[in-house]
């Protein structure tokens, strides 16, 4: 089973890197780009467990290690 | 008094810190390797600056799982003195010994320069030799020093007098210009509610001898020695 976890800043946290990328795109003429939030993607391969167990373990891993809950949020999807 | 300086893979201020404690201040000092399960009866643990585990994932995020840090957490919970400098501060935040988190500097630049710090609380083991309001000149060197905490937590921090140092102008004024990394409330140094754990982004070990341009950092180590 393969799971993709997306970690990004909470809405209440400023993301200066995303802002800088947005400004660069504006310079290139992509005026329609309204906002960019930068994040991290983790692809996790799991073996020997059910989807229910994955639904328990992935939030646990994300909360404990992959994201810092003070500044970041996460979402995930099972992709394979 | 016995100091322990922690070494993670990627620590790079460990020897500077050791030198100041051992040779400049003449204190018994030992290195503590991150894989150890003992603190060798030290009285104060110093987490030095650097890039523990290459700053992979987030600054300080991997270091918090090392065996030695479980000992440090227990030591701190029992009231043991812990000083985290720069990356050491980031590790203390990840370990939740201190509240909040670090974001990338507001100007997205690695900042390596002398800054001025206003001492806000001197009733601590780390600042008892400093006068309240005294301005210390100590260098910073970091990418992720933009302190962030939710507003409710910040109120608690202020109520408990946990802010120890704020970035300021040479005359002690708080300005946006002096708050070089964009930290919330100009926070440069923060203590836990128990008063035994301090995290600070500036490097006092780089400002402990006149030849290095400032010896204002030494007073922090001298305060620790004086407190025991």
Interface residues (C-beta under 8 A of the other chain):
Chain A: X12 X13 X14 X16 X17 X20 X65 X66 X68 X70 X71
Chain B: X57 X58 X61 X65 X94 X100 X101 X103 X104 X106 X107 X108 X148 X149 X150
